Amino acid sequence: MKPKSSTESVAVMTQMILPSDANPLNAAFGGRILEWIDVCGGITAGRHCRHAVVTASMDDLHFHASIRVGWVVTLRSRVLAAFRSSMEVGVRVTAENPLTGEQHLTTTALLTFVALNSDGTRAEVPPLKLETEAERTAFEAPTPGVRPGSSERGR
């Protein structure tokens, strides 16, 4: 298979935090942010392999700051690594106060998606074309939940 660049599958989503997305403190429910992270990451994984994908794991998740009702949320995802049938996808979530324009990082996540054929068997995914030093570093970084020397890592 021909390697694909991570820029070919980047996904960007924009949402606004509405009262129905928030807790009694007028901050976004963490579960709502997780839902959006999963959707955005799944779009990226599907674009990379052009197959149906399922979430295998959320390997790393950090809430850095709360998001207030009325703020605009932007999610950006990209493939960080591709293996035989799985892909690691990184998602960054930023929030913007629409009244001041102030923006800050609120959440980061690392997810693993598995590509599936129409019969439900695992599909092969294209290798990731590593074009920058930052992409090579991200690919080589140890993945939480994957043991050193695992057959998945480093392919």
Backbone bond lengths (Angstrom), bond angles and torsions (degrees), N, CA, C in turn:
res aa  C-N    CA-C-N  psi(-1)  N-CA   C-N-CA  omega(-1)  CA-C   N-CA-C  phi
1 M - - - 1.450 - - 1.525 109.88 -
2 K 1.288 114.51 145.68 1.459 120.62 178.82 1.530 110.41 -77.11
3 P 1.343 118.35 129.21 1.469 120.38 178.01 1.528 111.64 -61.20
4 K 1.349 115.06 148.04 1.459 121.33 178.73 1.521 109.57 -119.05
5 S 1.306 115.64 143.56 1.453 122.76 176.83 1.524 110.04 -75.10
6 S 1.329 116.63 148.71 1.472 119.33 177.39 1.522 111.32 -65.80
7 T 1.329 117.63 -24.05 1.469 120.10 -179.80 1.527 112.27 -68.60
8 E 1.349 117.11 -19.70 1.463 120.86 -179.78 1.530 112.86 -74.21
9 S 1.333 117.17 -15.28 1.462 118.92 -174.12 1.529 113.91 -126.52
10 V 1.305 117.57 10.95 1.463 120.76 179.24 1.531 110.07 -59.15
11 A 1.324 115.81 139.26 1.469 121.24 174.86 1.523 108.56 -123.16
12 V 1.333 115.68 142.03 1.456 122.22 176.55 1.523 107.33 -130.59
13 M 1.323 116.23 127.21 1.463 122.12 177.54 1.520 108.64 -123.28
14 T 1.306 116.10 144.98 1.462 121.08 176.02 1.524 109.02 -126.69
15 Q 1.317 115.67 132.41 1.460 122.70 -179.98 1.522 107.93 -134.34
16 M 1.318 116.07 161.37 1.462 120.81 170.56 1.518 107.15 -117.15
17 I 1.321 116.60 138.08 1.456 120.35 178.03 1.524 108.29 -77.66
18 L 1.320 114.77 113.72 1.460 122.58 178.37 1.536 109.13 -99.23
19 P 1.325 117.88 163.49 1.472 119.29 178.65 1.530 113.55 -53.30
20 S 1.330 117.78 -33.62 1.469 120.26 179.49 1.530 112.60 -71.62
21 D 1.334 117.83 -13.15 1.464 122.91 177.97 1.521 112.15 -94.42
22 A 1.352 117.01 1.45 1.455 120.41 -169.00 1.525 113.38 -119.95
23 N 1.330 114.28 160.87 1.463 122.30 176.45 1.534 109.70 -90.58
24 P 1.319 118.89 -179.51 1.472 120.76 -179.40 1.537 114.09 -62.50
25 L 1.331 118.45 -13.89 1.465 121.81 178.16 1.533 111.89 -91.46
26 N 1.334 116.76 8.45 1.471 123.31 -178.56 1.527 112.92 61.76
27 A 1.315 115.87 32.20 1.463 122.28 174.07 1.532 107.94 -117.30
28 A 1.317 116.22 150.52 1.468 121.03 -177.22 1.520 111.45 -58.85
29 F 1.333 116.10 139.50 1.453 121.54 170.69 1.532 108.24 -63.73
30 G 1.321 116.59 132.98 1.459 119.79 175.98 1.519 111.93 -58.87
31 G 1.331 116.47 -36.88 1.464 120.37 179.69 1.516 113.28 -63.62
32 R 1.328 117.05 -33.80 1.467 120.12 177.91 1.530 109.18 -67.76
33 I 1.336 117.15 -41.97 1.468 120.95 178.12 1.532 109.82 -63.48
34 L 1.339 116.93 -40.87 1.470 120.55 177.18 1.525 111.45 -60.58
35 E 1.320 116.65 -41.67 1.468 120.69 177.80 1.523 110.35 -58.10
36 W 1.329 116.40 -48.58 1.458 120.10 -178.89 1.525 111.43 -65.47
37 I 1.334 117.53 -37.10 1.467 121.37 176.97 1.522 109.84 -60.94
38 D 1.326 117.01 -44.78 1.461 121.34 -179.33 1.523 111.24 -63.49
39 V 1.316 117.32 -42.60 1.472 121.32 178.69 1.523 110.51 -64.32
40 C 1.328 117.49 -49.39 1.462 121.25 -177.70 1.531 110.70 -62.56
41 G 1.335 116.42 -45.30 1.462 120.15 178.12 1.513 112.31 -63.45
42 G 1.327 117.43 -38.57 1.463 121.09 178.33 1.516 112.81 -65.25
43 I 1.317 116.75 -35.91 1.473 120.16 176.25 1.524 109.61 -62.75
44 T 1.324 116.28 -45.29 1.465 120.39 179.48 1.523 111.27 -61.76
45 A 1.330 117.14 -47.68 1.466 120.61 -179.14 1.532 110.86 -61.24
46 G 1.335 116.44 -43.45 1.460 120.10 178.83 1.519 112.74 -63.82
47 R 1.315 116.21 -37.75 1.471 119.67 177.36 1.528 110.79 -65.44
48 H 1.328 116.68 -37.55 1.470 119.26 -177.91 1.529 111.52 -65.88
49 C 1.345 116.35 -43.51 1.467 118.52 -173.24 1.521 114.13 -103.55
50 R 1.351 117.60 -15.52 1.468 122.33 -177.83 1.531 111.88 57.83
51 H 1.336 113.89 41.13 1.466 123.05 173.97 1.516 107.50 -135.08
52 A 1.330 116.04 166.94 1.462 119.87 168.79 1.523 107.15 -65.38
53 V 1.319 116.50 145.83 1.463 120.61 178.79 1.524 109.59 -130.59
54 V 1.332 114.83 152.87 1.459 121.53 173.67 1.522 108.38 -126.99
55 T 1.312 115.25 149.47 1.453 120.68 177.62 1.522 108.60 -76.93
56 A 1.329 116.02 121.83 1.465 120.45 177.89 1.523 110.88 -91.94
57 S 1.330 116.27 -37.95 1.463 119.30 179.11 1.514 110.62 -163.74
58 M 1.313 113.66 157.36 1.455 121.24 167.94 1.521 103.17 -111.52
59 D 1.331 115.76 101.11 1.456 121.39 -169.76 1.517 113.72 -79.75
60 D 1.311 116.90 -25.88 1.457 120.02 -173.97 1.521 107.35 -153.28
61 L 1.321 116.25 131.17 1.461 120.35 179.84 1.518 108.41 -146.93
62 H 1.323 115.67 129.44 1.461 120.59 178.55 1.522 109.42 -135.19
63 F 1.338 115.34 126.47 1.458 121.21 171.23 1.527 106.12 -95.05
64 H 1.321 116.51 114.55 1.461 121.55 -177.00 1.525 112.49 -92.18
65 A 1.321 116.96 -32.88 1.471 121.26 -177.52 1.521 108.96 -157.11
66 S 1.336 115.79 155.02 1.465 119.84 178.87 1.530 110.27 -78.17
67 I 1.329 114.52 163.61 1.467 122.05 179.03 1.520 106.97 -124.68
68 R 1.297 116.71 126.51 1.465 122.21 -174.30 1.531 112.11 -87.83
69 V 1.324 115.42 155.09 1.462 121.31 174.37 1.530 108.40 -57.63
70 G 1.323 115.85 135.80 1.458 122.33 -179.46 1.513 114.30 91.95
71 W 1.335 117.39 -12.76 1.461 119.81 179.75 1.528 110.42 -79.50
72 V 1.306 115.55 155.30 1.461 122.81 179.81 1.530 108.41 -96.98
73 V 1.314 115.72 130.54 1.458 122.44 -177.86 1.526 108.62 -110.71
74 T 1.332 116.52 133.12 1.463 121.53 175.84 1.523 108.47 -121.46
75 L 1.331 115.51 128.32 1.459 121.99 177.41 1.518 108.06 -112.10
76 R 1.326 116.61 133.40 1.464 122.35 177.73 1.525 108.10 -127.78
77 S 1.320 116.96 128.34 1.462 120.02 -179.81 1.519 110.43 -128.78
78 R 1.341 113.91 149.98 1.468 120.11 177.02 1.516 109.50 -151.83
79 V 1.321 116.28 153.60 1.461 121.78 177.38 1.529 107.70 -74.14
80 L 1.329 116.03 129.74 1.463 121.70 177.81 1.523 111.78 -101.83
81 A 1.341 116.55 -27.63 1.462 121.38 179.99 1.521 108.84 -157.86
82 A 1.325 115.59 147.93 1.467 121.42 176.90 1.518 107.94 -131.68
83 F 1.327 115.43 137.49 1.450 121.59 -178.71 1.523 108.29 -121.20
84 R 1.318 119.33 -154.84 1.464 120.82 -176.31 1.533 111.57 -62.64
85 S 1.344 116.59 -51.52 1.466 119.06 -178.68 1.524 112.21 -132.67
86 S 1.317 116.78 6.23 1.464 119.39 -177.86 1.524 110.94 -128.19
87 M 1.320 113.93 161.25 1.464 121.68 -179.98 1.515 108.96 -137.92
88 E 1.327 116.21 140.86 1.454 121.31 170.62 1.518 107.40 -97.23
89 V 1.317 115.77 131.34 1.456 122.33 -177.28 1.519 108.66 -124.50
90 G 1.326 116.32 129.75 1.451 121.69 175.61 1.517 109.84 -99.07
91 V 1.334 116.16 139.06 1.467 121.61 178.89 1.525 108.36 -128.32
92 R 1.330 115.65 131.34 1.468 122.96 175.45 1.520 108.00 -116.57
93 V 1.319 115.18 134.13 1.459 121.08 -179.98 1.522 107.94 -117.55
94 T 1.324 115.82 126.61 1.459 121.06 175.37 1.524 108.72 -120.59
95 A 1.325 115.09 154.05 1.461 120.48 178.42 1.514 108.84 -123.94
96 E 1.316 114.98 146.34 1.466 121.71 179.51 1.519 109.34 -127.26
97 N 1.310 114.84 129.62 1.462 120.18 171.44 1.523 105.34 -78.44
98 P 1.338 118.69 113.01 1.466 119.88 -174.48 1.523 113.68 -68.34
99 L 1.320 118.08 -17.01 1.463 120.74 -179.31 1.528 112.37 -84.59
100 T 1.340 116.53 -27.95 1.472 119.57 -177.96 1.525 112.90 -113.41
101 G 1.345 116.58 -19.96 1.461 120.59 -176.08 1.520 112.61 83.23
102 E 1.327 117.92 -3.76 1.465 121.53 179.19 1.520 109.68 -62.59
103 Q 1.346 116.27 133.36 1.463 122.05 179.70 1.518 109.37 -125.25
104 H 1.327 115.87 147.30 1.455 119.48 174.78 1.535 110.63 -153.80
105 L 1.324 114.58 155.72 1.458 121.90 177.04 1.522 108.47 -71.87
106 T 1.325 117.03 131.22 1.463 120.01 -179.06 1.525 113.54 -115.07
107 T 1.337 116.85 -34.07 1.458 119.59 -173.88 1.523 109.71 -150.86
108 T 1.338 116.18 143.29 1.461 121.53 171.30 1.523 107.88 -131.11
109 A 1.329 115.72 147.07 1.460 119.76 -178.79 1.524 110.26 -149.29
110 L 1.325 115.27 151.39 1.452 123.21 174.17 1.519 106.86 -126.10
111 L 1.329 116.07 121.90 1.460 121.45 -177.48 1.517 110.10 -121.70
112 T 1.319 116.14 154.35 1.459 122.19 172.58 1.517 108.07 -115.49
113 F 1.332 115.26 129.36 1.469 122.19 177.23 1.521 108.75 -118.04
114 V 1.326 116.27 146.81 1.458 122.77 176.77 1.525 108.07 -114.76
115 A 1.329 115.60 134.33 1.465 121.74 178.98 1.525 109.67 -86.41
116 L 1.341 115.36 139.76 1.462 120.55 -178.08 1.522 111.43 -125.17
117 N 1.316 115.51 140.56 1.462 121.56 170.30 1.525 108.52 -75.94
118 S 1.328 116.60 170.60 1.465 120.72 -178.14 1.528 112.76 -63.14
119 D 1.350 117.73 -22.23 1.469 120.51 178.56 1.529 112.41 -90.84
120 G 1.334 116.98 4.49 1.452 121.28 177.15 1.514 115.40 90.45
121 T 1.339 117.24 -3.57 1.460 119.70 176.50 1.530 109.45 -80.18
122 R 1.306 115.57 159.67 1.462 119.80 -179.73 1.529 110.81 -67.02
123 A 1.323 114.72 136.48 1.461 120.93 179.17 1.523 109.10 -101.54
124 E 1.306 116.16 148.12 1.459 120.62 175.40 1.525 109.06 -75.64
125 V 1.333 116.04 141.65 1.463 120.53 -179.82 1.522 109.73 -113.32
126 P 1.328 116.94 151.47 1.466 119.65 178.02 1.526 111.07 -65.36
127 P 1.322 117.43 145.62 1.462 119.50 173.52 1.529 109.66 -63.56
128 L 1.316 115.51 158.93 1.457 121.08 177.73 1.517 109.09 -91.17
129 K 1.324 115.67 127.30 1.467 121.19 176.05 1.524 106.92 -79.96
130 L 1.328 116.52 114.59 1.460 122.06 -179.11 1.520 108.24 -90.51
131 E 1.328 115.73 106.63 1.465 121.00 -172.39 1.524 114.52 -101.51
132 T 1.321 117.07 -20.20 1.462 119.42 -177.46 1.525 109.39 -128.02
133 E 1.314 115.37 163.92 1.458 120.23 176.73 1.530 110.49 -62.70
134 A 1.327 116.90 -38.08 1.472 120.95 178.51 1.533 110.61 -61.98
135 E 1.328 117.84 -39.24 1.463 121.12 178.53 1.525 110.50 -67.85
136 R 1.332 117.83 -39.73 1.464 120.77 177.74 1.529 110.72 -64.64
137 T 1.322 117.18 -40.65 1.459 121.63 178.88 1.524 110.73 -64.16
138 A 1.339 117.11 -44.77 1.464 121.12 179.28 1.523 110.62 -62.56
139 F 1.326 117.39 -39.12 1.456 121.28 -179.52 1.526 111.13 -66.57
140 E 1.324 117.25 -38.66 1.456 121.86 -176.69 1.525 113.65 -81.83
141 A 1.341 118.18 -14.09 1.469 121.34 -177.65 1.520 110.35 -63.30
142 P 1.340 116.32 141.42 1.465 118.45 176.90 1.524 110.47 -62.95
143 T 1.306 115.69 142.54 1.456 121.46 -179.43 1.524 109.17 -99.86
144 P 1.349 118.39 128.46 1.468 119.69 175.54 1.521 109.92 -57.18
145 G 1.316 117.10 137.94 1.459 121.23 177.59 1.522 113.95 85.43
146 V 1.335 119.21 -5.63 1.458 122.00 177.43 1.519 107.80 -112.01
147 R 1.314 116.46 121.60 1.460 120.62 -178.26 1.514 110.46 -69.08
148 P 1.344 118.47 143.78 1.468 120.56 173.69 1.520 109.41 -55.10
149 G 1.311 116.39 138.54 1.455 121.59 -179.43 1.512 113.88 83.13
150 S 1.325 117.87 1.80 1.460 121.48 178.36 1.514 109.96 -58.90
151 S 1.326 116.80 149.21 1.465 120.64 -178.59 1.524 112.41 -68.38
152 E 1.329 118.41 -21.19 1.464 120.33 -179.79 1.526 111.48 -76.98
153 R 1.321 117.63 -40.06 1.470 122.29 -172.26 1.523 111.02 -72.08
154 G 1.311 116.73 136.57 1.450 121.51 172.24 1.508 115.46 88.00
155 R 1.309 118.05 5.44 1.468 119.31 177.48 1.493 111.25 -82.06
